[in-house]
């Protein structure tokens, strides 16, 4: 009886913090390297290692230095694909002791340090590792908490599609999970410049052999950004500003950073202040240009002498030809009405009229 060579290997070796440093190194580093060596000899192509967030050989924490050493020892075997999972705090679905139940009642503030420190359930981590083994890929990938949650959502979408293709009625409450899963699944695969989308068309009535979903691979669209033009002094080239928010680990806050990039403007219609949409090109236009302006979303309010002169000419053209004579006639009518009002005051009021605290004589009214 013959057995095929294994293709994927999972390594979740580790010990708790109650052991000595020598025991910790032996389990977390030596055993991992020995297991990786056996997997390489057996012909394993994909090696999945469970590490910890913040693994760094220069860290002040001994555990994180040990995890970094385990990752380095595994990388030297040069597997076709290496997936390193770096979760933060893990919670079990069912507490096994009184201390675990007590810890579950205490709020966990580790997620305040950033999205990579978000607590995870052990079951979700296992689902993500299994689903990552089923996806194609190559090279080294570091997977933190946000990517783990995307993998869990992708597996939920695949399982839901499988049940629908098999004719199993699903719970209406799962529609929300499936809707968010499709977007997270495609986002996860866009990192490798491939969009792996789950097909939603089931088998026809004549074809009963297909009962499981399949993955359809298509080339992902180039990244698109909405930015503002900050300079248009060059020919067919504009400089745009792209802002993004990053997590500052030193001060534990989010900060906004702005980068400037050159974009190709073939029609030369962009001016400073315009809000445009740009997309990345598959091949660089020039040494410093790798974006194209695809659409002008909003024009800037910029004073242009030629446009202002055209507006003045349109306003003057809308007036009648004898508008000066018309204005003079209106001024004469107003003067005559004012003289009649003064005469009426002189006849009916008498010698003087109090206006605004002063006194006007009949001679002044005449």
C-alpha positions in Angstrom: 0.0 0.0 0.0 1.6 3.3 -1.2 1.1 6.7 0.4 1.5 10.0 -1.3 4.0 12.6 0.1 2.5 15.2 2.4 2.1 18.7 0.9 1.3 20.8 4.0 2.8 20.7 7.5 1.4 22.4 10.6 3.7 23.3 13.5 2.0 24.6 16.7 4.7 23.6 19.1 5.1 25.8 22.2 5.3 25.8 26.0 3.9 28.0 28.7 5.8 30.6 30.6 6.2 28.5 33.7 9.2 26.5 32.4 12.8 27.5 32.5 14.5 29.3 29.6 16.4 26.2 28.6 13.2 24.2 28.4 11.4 27.0 26.5 14.3 27.1 23.9 14.3 23.3 23.5 10.6 23.1 22.8 10.0 26.3 20.8 13.2 26.3 18.8 15.0 23.0 18.7 11.8 20.9 18.3 10.6 23.3 15.6 13.8 23.0 13.6 13.9 19.2 13.9 10.3 19.0 12.7 11.0 21.4 9.8 14.0 19.3 8.8 11.8 16.1 8.7 9.2 17.9 6.7 11.7 19.1 4.2 13.1 15.5 3.8 9.5 14.2 3.3 8.9 16.7 0.4 6.5 19.1 2.1 5.9 22.2 0.0 3.9 24.4 2.4 5.0 24.8 6.0 2.6 26.6 8.5 4.2 27.9 11.8 2.3 29.3 14.8 4.4 32.1 16.2 3.4 35.2 18.3 2.8 38.9 17.5 5.8 41.0 18.0 8.4 38.3 17.4 11.7 40.1 17.1 15.3 39.0 17.8 16.0 42.4 19.4 12.9 42.4 21.7 13.3 42.9 25.4 11.0 40.0 26.1 12.7 36.6 26.0 9.6 34.8 24.7 9.5 37.0 21.6 13.2 36.5 21.0 12.6 32.7 21.1 9.8 33.0 18.6 11.9 35.0 16.3 14.7 32.3 16.5 12.1 29.6 15.7 11.0 31.6 12.6 14.6 32.1 11.5 15.4 28.4 11.9 12.4 27.3 9.9 13.1 29.8 7.0 16.5 28.3 6.3 14.9 25.1 5.0 13.6 27.1 2.0 10.1 25.7 1.6 8.1 26.6 -1.5 5.6 28.4 0.7 5.9 29.5 4.3 3.0 30.9 6.3 3.8 32.4 9.8 0.7 33.1 11.9 1.3 35.7 14.5 -1.8 36.0 16.7 -2.1 37.9 19.9 -4.1 36.8 22.9 -6.0 33.6 22.4 -9.3 32.7 24.1 -10.7 29.2 24.3 -14.4 28.6 23.5 -14.9 26.8 26.8 -13.0 27.6 30.0 -11.2 24.6 31.5 -10.5 26.0 34.9 -11.7 28.5 37.4 -8.8 30.8 36.6 -9.6 30.7 32.9 -13.2 31.6 33.6 -12.0 34.5 35.8 -9.7 35.8 33.0 -12.6 35.6 30.6 -14.5 38.1 32.7 -11.6 40.6 32.8 -11.6 43.1 29.9 -8.7 42.6 27.5 -7.1 45.9 26.5 -4.5 44.4 24.2 -6.4 45.5 21.1 -5.7 49.2 22.1 -2.1 48.7 20.9 -3.3 48.2 17.3 -5.2 45.9 15.0 -2.5 43.2 15.1 -3.1 42.8 18.9 -6.8 42.0 18.6 -7.7 38.9 20.7 -8.8 35.9 18.8 -10.6 32.6 19.5 -8.7 29.4 19.2 -11.3 27.9 17.0 -11.0 30.8 14.5 -7.2 30.5 14.4 -7.5 26.8 13.6 -10.1 27.5 10.8 -7.8 30.2 9.4 -4.8 27.9 9.3 -6.7 25.1 7.6 -8.2 27.5 5.0 -4.8 29.1 4.3 -3.4 25.6 3.5 -6.1 25.2 0.9 -5.3 28.4 -0.9 -2.6 28.6 -3.6 0.5 30.7 -3.2 4.2 30.8 -2.8 6.9 32.5 -0.9 6.8 33.9 2.7 3.7 35.4 4.2 3.3 36.9 7.7 -0.3 36.7 8.9 -1.6 38.8 11.8 -5.0 39.1 13.4 -6.7 41.2 10.6 -5.6 38.6 8.0 -6.7 35.7 10.2 -10.2 37.2 10.5 -10.3 37.5 6.7 -9.4 33.9 6.3 -12.2 32.9 8.7 -14.7 35.0 6.7 -13.5 33.3 3.5 -14.0 29.9 4.9 -17.5 30.8 6.0 -18.4 32.0 2.5 -17.0 28.8 1.0 -18.9 26.6 3.4 -22.1 28.5 2.8 -21.8 28.2 -0.9 -21.1 24.5 -0.6 -24.3 24.0 1.4 -26.3 26.0 -1.1 -24.9 23.9 -4.0 -25.8 20.8 -2.2 -29.4 21.9 -1.7 -29.2 22.5 2.0 -31.4 25.3 3.3 -29.2 27.8 5.3 -30.2 30.0 8.1 -31.3 33.5 7.0 -29.1 34.9 9.7 -26.0 33.7 7.7 -26.7 36.1 4.9 -24.9 38.9 6.7 -21.8 36.7 7.3 -21.7 35.6 3.7 -22.0 39.2 2.4 -19.0 40.4 4.5 -17.1 37.2 3.8 -17.0 37.7 0.0 -15.4 41.1 0.4 -12.9 40.0 3.0 -12.0 36.9 0.9 -11.2 38.9 -2.2 -9.3 41.5 -0.2 -7.1 38.7 1.3 -6.3 37.4 -2.2 -5.7 40.8 -3.7 -2.3 40.9 -1.8 -0.9 38.4 -4.3 -2.3 40.5 -7.2 -4.9 37.7 -7.9 -8.6 38.0 -7.1 -10.0 34.6 -6.1 -13.7 34.9 -6.1 -16.2 32.2 -5.1 -18.6 31.5 -7.9 -22.3 31.8 -7.0 -23.7 29.9 -9.9 -24.8 26.4 -8.9 -25.0 23.3 -11.1 -27.6 23.0 -13.7 -30.5 20.5 -13.4 -28.9 18.3 -16.0 -25.5 18.2 -14.3 -25.6 16.5 -11.0 -22.0 15.6 -10.6 -21.0 19.1 -9.4 -21.9 19.5 -5.8 -19.1 21.7 -4.4 -18.0 25.3 -5.2 -14.9 26.0 -7.2 -12.5 29.0 -7.2 -12.4 31.2 -10.3 -9.2 33.2 -10.6 -9.1 36.5 -12.5 -6.6 39.3 -12.7 -7.4 41.9 -10.0 -8.0 45.5 -11.0 -5.2 48.0 -10.4 -5.3 49.9 -7.1 -7.3 53.2 -7.3 -6.9 56.3 -5.2 -8.8 59.5 -4.8 -6.3 62.4 -4.4 -5.8 66.1 -4.8 -3.6 67.8 -7.4 -0.9 69.9 -5.7 1.2 70.8 -8.8 0.7 70.9 -12.6 3.8 72.7 -13.8 5.1 69.8 -15.9 3.8 68.7 -19.3 1.3 65.9 -19.1 2.3 65.3 -15.5 0.7 66.3 -12.2 1.8 65.8 -8.7 -1.0 64.4 -6.4 -1.1 64.0 -2.6 -2.4 60.7 -1.2 -3.2 60.5 2.5 -3.4 57.4 4.6 -3.8 56.6 8.3 -1.2 54.4 10.1 -0.8 53.2 13.6 2.0 54.8 15.7 3.2 52.2 18.1 5.3 54.7 20.1 2.5 57.0 21.1 -0.3 54.4 20.6 -2.4 56.6 18.3 -3.3 56.8 14.7 -1.6 59.4 12.6 -2.3 60.7 9.1 0.6 60.6 6.6 0.6 62.2 3.1 2.7 61.0 0.2 3.2 62.7 -3.1 3.2 60.8 -6.4 3.5 61.8 -10.0 0.6 60.9 -12.3 0.3 61.0 -16.1 -2.3 63.6 -17.4 -2.6 63.0 -21.1 -5.2 65.7 -21.8 -3.5 68.3 -19.5 -6.8 69.3 -18.0 -5.9 69.2 -14.3 -5.1 72.3 -12.3 -3.9 72.8 -8.8 -6.7 72.0 -6.3 -8.6 69.5 -8.5 -9.8 66.2 -6.9 -8.9 63.4 -9.3 -9.1 59.6 -9.4 -5.8 57.8 -10.3 -5.0 54.2 -10.8 -1.7 52.3 -10.8 -0.3 51.2 -14.1 1.0 47.7 -14.7 4.1 49.2 -16.3 5.7 52.4 -15.3 5.0 55.3 -17.6 8.5 56.8 -16.8 11.1 56.6 -14.1 9.0 58.5 -11.6 5.4 58.0 -12.9 3.4 54.8 -12.1 -0.1 56.3 -12.0 -2.6 57.5 -14.6 -5.3 60.2 -14.1 -8.6 58.5 -15.0 -11.2 61.0 -14.0 -11.5 64.6 -12.6 -14.0 64.3 -9.8 -14.2 68.0 -8.8 -12.7 71.1 -10.4 -11.0 73.7 -8.2 -12.3 77.3 -8.0 -9.3 79.0 -9.7 -9.4 82.6 -11.1 -8.8 82.6 -14.9 -8.5 86.0 -16.6 -9.9 84.7 -19.9 -12.9 83.1 -18.3 -13.6 86.3 -16.2 -13.5 88.5 -19.3 -16.0 86.2 -21.1 -18.4 86.5 -18.1 -18.2 90.3 -18.2 -18.8 90.3 -21.9 -21.9 88.1 -21.5 -23.2 90.4 -18.8 -22.8 93.5 -20.9 -24.4 91.8 -23.9 -27.5 91.0 -21.9 -28.2 94.8 -21.3 -30.1 97.0 -23.8 -28.2 99.3 -26.1 -29.7 102.5 -24.6 -29.2 101.4 -21.0 -27.3 104.7 -20.2 -30.2 106.8 -21.4 -32.6 104.6 -19.4 -30.6 105.2 -16.3 -30.6 109.0 -16.8 -34.4 109.0 -17.3 -34.9 107.1 -14.0 -32.6 109.6 -12.3 -34.7 112.5 -13.6 -38.0 110.9 -12.4 -36.5 110.4 -8.9 -35.4 114.1 -8.8 -38.9 115.3 -9.8 -40.6 113.2 -7.1 -38.2 114.5 -4.5 -39.0 118.2 -5.5 -42.8 117.5 -5.3 -42.3 116.0 -1.8 -40.5 119.1 -0.6 -43.2 121.4 -1.9 -45.9 119.3 -0.2 -44.0 119.6 3.2 -43.8 123.4 2.7 -47.5 123.9 2.1 -49.0 121.7 4.8 -46.4 121.8 7.6 -45.4 125.4 7.6 -42.3 127.2 8.6 -40.3 124.3 9.9 -40.3 120.4 10.1 -38.4 118.3 12.7 -36.5 115.6 10.8 -34.0 113.4 12.7 -33.7 115.9 15.6 -32.9 118.9 13.3 -35.1 121.7 12.0 -35.6 122.5 8.3 -37.0 125.9 7.3 -39.5 126.5 4.5 -36.8 128.2 2.5 -34.7 125.0 2.6 -37.6 122.9 1.5 -38.1 125.3 -1.5 
